[in-house]
Protein backbone atom coordinates (compact mmCIF):
# COMPACT_ATOMS: atom_id res chain seq x y z
CA UNK A 1 0.00 0.00 0.00
CA UNK A 2 3.02 2.29 0.35
CA UNK A 3 3.04 2.95 -3.40
CA UNK A 4 -0.68 3.82 -3.51
CA UNK A 5 -1.43 7.41 -4.46
CA UNK A 6 -4.67 9.27 -4.92
CA UNK A 7 -5.25 11.71 -7.77
CA UNK A 8 -6.52 14.82 -6.00
CA UNK A 9 -8.13 17.72 -7.88
CA UNK A 10 -8.27 20.19 -4.98
CA UNK A 11 -8.69 20.75 -1.24
CA UNK A 12 -10.85 22.94 0.96
CA UNK A 13 -9.39 23.22 4.43
CA UNK A 14 -12.33 24.76 6.31
CA UNK A 15 -15.49 23.51 4.58
CA UNK A 16 -18.79 24.32 6.28
CA UNK A 17 -21.35 22.73 3.91
CA UNK A 18 -19.86 19.30 3.24
CA UNK A 19 -20.97 17.47 6.36
CA UNK A 20 -21.36 18.27 10.05
CA UNK A 21 -19.06 20.81 11.69
CA UNK A 22 -15.87 22.08 10.08
CA UNK A 23 -14.60 19.75 7.37
CA UNK A 24 -11.34 19.22 5.52
CA UNK A 25 -12.74 18.51 2.05
CA UNK A 26 -10.81 16.50 -0.53
CA UNK A 27 -12.02 16.58 -4.15
CA UNK A 28 -10.78 13.57 -6.10
CA UNK A 29 -10.19 13.66 -9.84
CA UNK A 30 -12.40 11.62 -12.16
CA UNK A 31 -16.13 11.06 -12.65
CA UNK A 32 -18.13 8.59 -14.79
CA UNK A 33 -21.20 10.86 -14.84
CA UNK A 34 -21.84 13.84 -17.10
CA UNK A 35 -24.51 15.72 -15.18
CA UNK A 36 -26.12 18.52 -17.15
CA UNK A 37 -25.61 20.95 -14.25
CA UNK A 38 -22.13 19.79 -13.17
CA UNK A 39 -20.09 22.75 -11.92
CA UNK A 40 -16.74 20.90 -11.95
CA UNK A 41 -16.25 19.58 -15.51
CA UNK A 42 -12.49 19.96 -15.05
CA UNK A 43 -12.70 16.94 -12.69
CA UNK A 44 -14.29 14.57 -15.23
CA UNK A 45 -11.14 13.08 -16.79
CA UNK A 46 -9.79 10.48 -14.35
CA UNK A 47 -6.60 10.08 -16.44
CA UNK A 48 -5.66 13.74 -16.05
CA UNK A 49 -3.09 13.88 -13.27
CA UNK A 50 -3.56 16.68 -10.75
CA UNK A 51 -1.95 16.28 -7.29
CA UNK A 52 -0.74 12.80 -6.35
CA UNK A 53 -0.56 11.93 -2.64
CA UNK A 54 -0.25 8.78 -0.56
CA UNK A 55 -2.90 8.13 2.11
CA UNK A 56 -0.31 8.93 4.79
CA UNK A 57 0.61 12.25 3.18
CA UNK A 58 -3.03 13.29 2.95
CA UNK A 59 -3.89 12.31 6.53
CA UNK A 60 -0.83 14.16 7.84
CA UNK A 61 -2.18 17.24 6.05
CA UNK A 62 -5.65 16.72 7.52
CA UNK A 63 -4.29 16.30 11.07
CA UNK A 64 -3.02 19.88 11.04
CA UNK A 65 -6.64 21.07 11.01
CA UNK A 66 -7.86 18.69 13.71
CA UNK A 67 -8.01 21.48 16.36
CA UNK A 68 -10.73 23.18 14.26
CA UNK A 69 -12.95 20.11 13.89
CA UNK A 70 -14.53 20.13 17.34
CA UNK A 71 -16.82 17.21 18.16
CA UNK A 72 -18.63 17.10 14.80
CA UNK A 73 -16.03 18.04 12.17
CA UNK A 74 -13.63 15.86 10.23
CA UNK A 75 -12.71 14.87 6.69
CA UNK A 76 -15.07 14.71 3.70
CA UNK A 77 -13.90 13.04 0.49
CA UNK A 78 -15.82 14.19 -2.57
CA UNK A 79 -15.19 14.55 -6.28
CA UNK A 80 -15.63 14.02 -9.10
CA UNK A 81 -16.74 10.60 -7.91
CA UNK A 82 -14.63 9.31 -5.02
CA UNK A 83 -15.72 5.70 -5.60
CA UNK A 84 -13.47 5.66 -8.69
CA UNK A 85 -10.57 5.71 -6.23
CA UNK A 86 -12.13 3.69 -3.45
CA UNK A 87 -8.98 1.78 -2.45
CA UNK A 88 -7.29 5.11 -1.77
CA UNK A 89 -10.35 6.44 0.08
CA UNK A 90 -10.46 3.27 2.19
CA UNK A 91 -6.85 3.64 3.29
CA UNK A 92 -7.31 7.35 4.07
CA UNK A 93 -10.42 6.68 6.15
CA UNK A 94 -8.74 3.78 8.00
CA UNK A 95 -5.91 6.10 9.02
CA UNK A 96 -8.39 8.82 9.98
CA UNK A 97 -10.32 6.44 12.23
CA UNK A 98 -7.07 5.63 14.06
CA UNK A 99 -6.63 9.36 14.64
CA UNK A 100 -10.20 9.81 15.88
CA UNK A 101 -11.18 11.88 12.83
CA UNK A 102 -14.80 11.70 11.63
CA UNK A 103 -15.14 10.43 8.05
CA UNK A 104 -17.69 11.42 5.41
CA UNK A 105 -18.08 10.25 1.82
CA UNK A 106 -19.82 12.67 -0.56
CA UNK A 107 -20.90 10.59 -3.56
CA UNK A 108 -23.37 10.18 -6.40
CA UNK A 109 -23.52 6.48 -5.53
CA UNK A 110 -22.07 5.45 -8.86
CA UNK A 111 -19.74 2.65 -7.82
CA UNK A 112 -19.52 -0.64 -5.94
CA UNK A 113 -18.23 0.08 -2.42
CA UNK A 114 -16.33 -2.66 -0.62
CA UNK A 115 -17.36 -3.81 2.85
CA UNK A 116 -13.95 -2.59 4.04
CA UNK A 117 -14.73 0.94 2.86
CA UNK A 118 -18.25 0.99 4.30
CA UNK A 119 -16.89 -0.06 7.68
CA UNK A 120 -14.78 3.10 7.99
CA UNK A 121 -17.41 5.65 6.90
CA UNK A 122 -19.27 7.64 9.58
CA UNK A 123 -21.57 9.51 7.18
CA UNK A 124 -22.55 9.31 3.51
CA UNK A 125 -23.81 12.39 1.69
CA UNK A 126 -25.69 10.93 -1.28
CA UNK A 127 -26.47 13.08 -4.30
CA UNK A 128 -29.85 11.91 -5.58
CA UNK A 129 -29.68 13.02 -9.19
CA UNK A 130 -33.11 11.75 -10.26
CA UNK A 131 -35.40 8.84 -9.35
CA UNK A 132 -36.98 8.15 -12.74
CA UNK A 133 -34.85 5.81 -14.88
CA UNK A 134 -35.24 7.67 -18.17
CA UNK A 135 -34.78 11.12 -16.65
CA UNK A 136 -31.73 9.87 -14.76
CA UNK A 137 -30.15 8.57 -17.97
CA UNK A 138 -30.87 11.84 -19.77
CA UNK A 139 -29.51 13.92 -16.90
CA UNK A 140 -26.24 12.11 -16.16
CA UNK A 141 -25.56 9.87 -19.18
CA UNK A 142 -25.59 6.59 -17.21
CA UNK A 143 -28.19 4.02 -16.17
CA UNK A 144 -29.68 4.21 -12.68
CA UNK A 145 -29.00 0.57 -11.67
CA UNK A 146 -25.58 1.33 -10.19
CA UNK A 147 -27.09 4.01 -7.93
CA UNK A 148 -29.76 1.56 -6.74
CA UNK A 149 -27.18 -1.15 -6.02
CA UNK A 150 -25.06 1.31 -4.04
CA UNK A 151 -28.03 2.41 -1.97
CA UNK A 152 -29.11 -1.17 -1.25
CA UNK A 153 -25.61 -2.04 -0.06
CA UNK A 154 -25.48 1.01 2.22
CA UNK A 155 -28.87 0.21 3.72
CA UNK A 156 -27.53 -3.11 4.98
CA UNK A 157 -24.78 -1.38 6.96
CA UNK A 158 -26.75 1.17 9.00
CA UNK A 159 -24.48 4.06 7.98
CA UNK A 160 -25.96 7.49 8.63
CA UNK A 161 -26.93 9.33 5.44
CA UNK A 162 -27.77 12.79 4.17
CA UNK A 163 -29.64 13.08 0.88
CA UNK A 164 -29.14 16.00 -1.48
CA UNK A 165 -30.74 16.98 -4.76
CA UNK A 166 -29.98 19.88 -7.09
CA UNK A 167 -33.19 21.72 -8.03
CA UNK A 168 -33.23 22.98 -11.62
CA UNK A 169 -35.90 25.38 -12.99
CA UNK A 170 -38.23 23.66 -15.43
CA UNK A 171 -36.80 20.22 -14.63
CA UNK A 172 -37.59 19.30 -11.03
CA UNK A 173 -38.60 22.56 -9.29
CA UNK A 174 -42.10 21.38 -8.41
CA UNK A 175 -43.99 19.89 -5.47
CA UNK A 176 -44.51 16.57 -7.25
CA UNK A 177 -40.77 15.97 -7.48
CA UNK A 178 -40.07 17.02 -3.89
CA UNK A 179 -42.85 14.83 -2.50
CA UNK A 180 -41.50 11.94 -4.57
CA UNK A 181 -38.09 12.52 -3.01
CA UNK A 182 -39.69 12.61 0.44
CA UNK A 183 -41.51 9.31 -0.14
CA UNK A 184 -38.27 7.78 -1.39
CA UNK A 185 -36.43 8.91 1.76
CA UNK A 186 -39.14 7.61 4.09
CA UNK A 187 -38.48 4.08 2.86
CA UNK A 188 -34.80 4.31 3.80
CA UNK A 189 -33.00 3.79 7.11
CA UNK A 190 -30.79 6.23 8.98
CA UNK A 191 -31.61 9.34 6.93
CA UNK A 192 -30.60 12.30 9.09
CA UNK A 193 -31.20 15.13 6.66
CA UNK A 194 -32.51 15.99 3.17
CA UNK A 195 -31.25 19.12 1.42
CA UNK A 196 -32.36 20.83 -1.78
CA UNK A 197 -29.56 22.70 -3.53
CA UNK A 198 -30.56 25.56 -5.87
CA UNK A 199 -29.05 25.25 -9.34
CA UNK A 200 -26.59 27.96 -10.33
CA UNK A 201 -24.87 28.68 -13.65
CA UNK A 202 -21.50 29.90 -12.37
CA UNK A 203 -19.67 27.13 -14.25
CA UNK A 204 -20.57 28.45 -17.72
CA UNK A 205 -17.14 30.05 -18.16
CA UNK A 206 -15.44 26.76 -17.30
CA UNK A 207 -17.33 24.95 -20.06
CA UNK A 208 -16.45 27.65 -22.57
CA UNK A 209 -12.77 27.49 -21.60
CA UNK A 210 -12.75 23.69 -21.84
CA UNK A 211 -14.65 23.73 -25.15
CA UNK A 212 -17.52 21.65 -23.74
CA UNK A 213 -21.14 22.44 -24.73
CA UNK A 214 -23.18 23.58 -21.72
CA UNK A 215 -26.52 21.76 -21.85
CA UNK A 216 -28.35 24.23 -19.59
CA UNK A 217 -27.24 27.34 -21.46
CA UNK A 218 -30.68 28.93 -21.44
CA UNK A 219 -31.66 27.94 -17.88
CA UNK A 220 -31.60 30.71 -15.29
CA UNK A 221 -30.36 30.06 -11.72
CA UNK A 222 -32.90 28.57 -9.32
CA UNK A 223 -34.78 31.06 -7.17
CA UNK A 224 -33.43 30.45 -3.66
CA UNK A 225 -36.65 31.57 -1.97
CA UNK A 226 -38.71 29.11 -4.01
CA UNK A 227 -36.16 26.38 -3.27
CA UNK A 228 -36.55 27.01 0.47
CA UNK A 229 -40.34 26.80 0.15
CA UNK A 230 -40.04 23.46 -1.63
CA UNK A 231 -37.66 22.25 1.08
CA UNK A 232 -40.35 22.86 3.70
CA UNK A 233 -42.37 20.06 2.06
CA UNK A 234 -39.72 17.64 3.29
CA UNK A 235 -40.29 18.39 6.97
N, C-alpha and C positions, 0 to 999 in steps of 0.2 A: 504493500500500500504506500510505501515511501515515495514511489515514483508517480503516484496519482496526482493529477492537477486538474482543477476546475477552470473552465473558461468563463471569466467574469466580465460582464459588460460594464457595470458600475456599482458604486456603493452609495448609501445614504446613512450617515453616522447617527443621526438623531431623528429618525422617522417617528411621526406621531399618528399616522393613519393606517399603518400596516400591521395591526395587531394591538393587543393591550399594552398600555404604558409606553415608555420610550423604547424604540427598536433600532437595532443596527440592521439595516436592510441590504441584502445582497441580491443584485439582479444578474442572473446567469444568462449567457449568450445562447441563442438558439430557440426556435419555436416551430412546431409542426402546423400550427393554425395560421390562418390569414384573415383575422377578424376585420370586418369592414371598418370598424371604428378604432382599430389598434393605434395607440399613440407612440409606440416604440418600434417602428418597422426596421430600424437599424439593428435590432436584436434578433431578427428572423433567422439569418444565416448562421447555422451552428458551426460551419467550417471556418467562419471568419474569426481569427484569433484576436482576442482583446487583451485582457490581463490574466495570465496563468498563475495560479497559486495552489500550493498543497493545502490539505485540510488543516494541518498544523499552523501554517503561515496565516491562514484566514482566522482561525480561532484566536491566535495570539493578538491579531489586530482587534478582534471583537472584545477581548478581555480588557483592553484599555478603556473601554466605555462602560464596563460593568458598574462602576459607581453611580452612573446615571440611570440605570435600569429600574432601581427600586424593587418592589415586590412583584410587579406585574411585567416589567419590560424584559427584553431579551433580543434574540436574533430572529429575523424573518428572511427566509430565502424565497425569492420570487424570480421573475424572468421578464421576457421570454417564457419558457416553460421549464421549470426546474427538474421535472421528472425525466427530461432528456439526459440529465447528468445525475441520476439518482444515486449511483455508487458514491460519488463525491459528496452529495448532500448527506447521505447516510453517515459517512465518516465524520463530517463536520458536526452533525447533530450528536453523534456518540461522544465526541470530545466535549461538546458544549454541556451535555448532561453530566459529565464528570466534573465540570466546573460549576455546576448549579445554575446554568444559564437556560432560561425558558426558550423553547424552540417552536417556531411557527413556519408552516409551509403554505405559501400563497400560490395557488395552482388553478389551472383550468380543468384539471382532472383528466388530461389527455396523456395517459401513460399507465403502466402496470406496476404499482408500487410493491416492493418486496415487504415481507413480514418484518424483516430487520429494520427497514426504514420506518414503517408504521409504529414500531415499538419505541422509537426515539422522538416522536412528534408529540408536542403538547397541544397544539392547535392547528387546524387546517382552515385556511380561508379559501373557500371554493367559489370560483367565478362561474356562475350559472349563465352561460351565454344565451341559451334558448332551450325550451323544453319540447317543442315540436320538431320532429325529425327532419322534415323538409326545410323548415326555416333555419334550423341549426346548420344544415349542410350549406345552404345559401349564404349564411352569415359568416361561417368560419372556414368553409372549404373542406371539411372532413365530416365523416359520419358520426352519429351521436353514440354509437354502441360503446366506444372506449370510455366516454364520460360515465355511462351507466355502470360499466364494469368497475370503474374506479370507485364510484359512490357505494356500490354494493360491498366492495371489499372493506371500505372505511367503516361502514355501518356495523360490520362484524367485530370491530376493534373497540368501539366505544370512545373514540377520539372526539374531543370537543370540536365543533365546527361553527364557522361563520359563513353565511351565504351572501354573495354579492351579485348584483346584476346592473349592467350599464343600461340606462334608459335613453332611448333614441327617439326624437320626435318623428311621428308618422310610422314608427315601426313597432314599438312596444310601450308607448306612453299612454296607456289606457288602463281603466280599472279591471277589465277582463284579464289582462296579462298579469297584473299585480295579484289579483285574487287567485289566479292559477299558480303563481309562484308560492303564495301563502299555503294553498292546499298541498302543494308538493312538499313544502317544508314540514307541514304538520304530520306527514307520514314518516319523517325521518327521526332518528335518535340524536340526542346531544346537540341540538341546534341552539346556540346561545344568542345569536343575533342574525338579523337579515338587514342588509343595507342596499339602498338604491343609489347608484352613482349617476349623476347627470352627465350626459354626453357633452364633450367639448370638441372644438375643431382646431385646437392649438398645434396639432401635428401636421397641418397642411403643408407648411414650409419644408418639413422633413421629407415628405413624399415628393415634393417638387425637386428638392436637391438630389434625392436618390433616383429620380426618374421613374417613380412608381405611380401609376394612376390612383387617385384617391376616390374611392367608390361613393363616398358621402359628400361629394363636392358641393352639392346644392342644399345640404341639410344644415339648418341653423343650430347653434348650441341649445341644449335642453334648458328650459326655464326652471331655475332652481326652486322657485316657490311652488310651482306645479309638482315638481319631483318630491318635495317635502310633503305635499298634500297626499300624493299617491302612497308615500311611505307610511302614512298614518293608517292606511288600510291593512297594514301588516300587523298592527298591534293586537 
